[in-house]
């Protein structure tokens, strides 16, 4: 058994129809209904053109920092709609993908890639809408020696991602929703989104009720309220 250097089977994944329903929800609202307890880390930022939405089942990769051998294999294994999620330890010494690997993922119809590590060819990546989230940029290229694992659980800044979990990303950042919680999270986030849409006209008209602010301050014992 090659511990730390193997490919696992992904045995389940979030339903494609549910993925499509999540695409219209802001990541911030999904995060709020998950008690604001899960996030991929502020370092992982969108490297692509603004406005693109990331949503799809995770195909996970754990790799040695600076090495992209198992990412190449993950691209070969990935199905249309998959999100490749790479735990490279957050190291920024070597870039793990660039323009050529991006073209392969676009051609296969993948939904995006998340790398807790660095990219290169950043101008080409910024010029298109294929979702790429990463921690940094460097011109130094990768090694291709391994080891690594595909379809094993990974963690990005404390956010655990199991193979097949739903991965979401927009201009605000990244979030993972566990398969078994996805339906309930979608229902709660949809309700929150609807409530905000009802609130916005009142804000624009100047009739928004913000009395809760003073009520909270009084409850907390704040001095100097008028």
BELFEN-V666352 format. One record per pair of residues at least 6 apart in sequence whose ideal C-beta (glycine too) atoms are under 6 Angstrom apart, sorted by the first residue. I is the first residue (numbers start at 1). J is the second residue. Records with the same first field share a line. If there is no record, write none. Layout:
I: J, J
This chain:
4: 147
5: 146, 147
6: 149
7: 150
8: 151, 152
10: 151, 163, 164
12: 164
13: 57, 164
14: 57, 166, 179, 182
18: 182
19: 55, 56
21: 186
22: 55
23: 53, 55
25: 189, 193
27: 168, 170, 172, 175
28: 172
29: 189, 192, 193
30: 175, 189
31: 175
33: 188, 189, 192
38: 159
39: 159
40: 156, 159, 174
41: 156, 157
43: 135
44: 133, 135, 174
46: 133
47: 119, 125, 132, 134
48: 125, 129, 130, 131, 132
49: 129
50: 171
52: 129, 131
53: 170
54: 112, 131, 169
55: 168
56: 81, 82, 83, 111
57: 164
58: 83, 85, 161, 163, 165, 167
59: 74, 78, 82, 84
60: 85, 151, 154, 161, 163
61: 70, 71, 74, 86, 150
62: 87, 148, 149, 152, 154
63: 70, 88, 148
65: 88, 89, 91
66: 93, 94, 142, 143
67: 143, 145
68: 96, 142
69: 144, 146
70: 148, 150
71: 86, 96
74: 84, 150
75: 104, 105
78: 110
80: 109
81: 111
82: 110
83: 111, 112, 167
84: 113
85: 114, 161
86: 115
87: 116, 154
88: 96, 116, 117
90: 116, 135
91: 117
92: 118, 136, 138
94: 140, 142
95: 118, 119, 120, 138
96: 115, 117, 142
97: 119
98: 120, 121
99: 121, 124
106: 130
112: 131
113: 132
114: 133
115: 134
116: 135, 156
118: 136, 137, 138
119: 134, 137
120: 139
122: 137
125: 132
131: 169
133: 169, 174
151: 163
153: 162
154: 161
159: 176
161: 176
164: 179
165: 176, 178, 179
166: 177, 182
167: 176
168: 175
177: 185
202: 208
217: 225
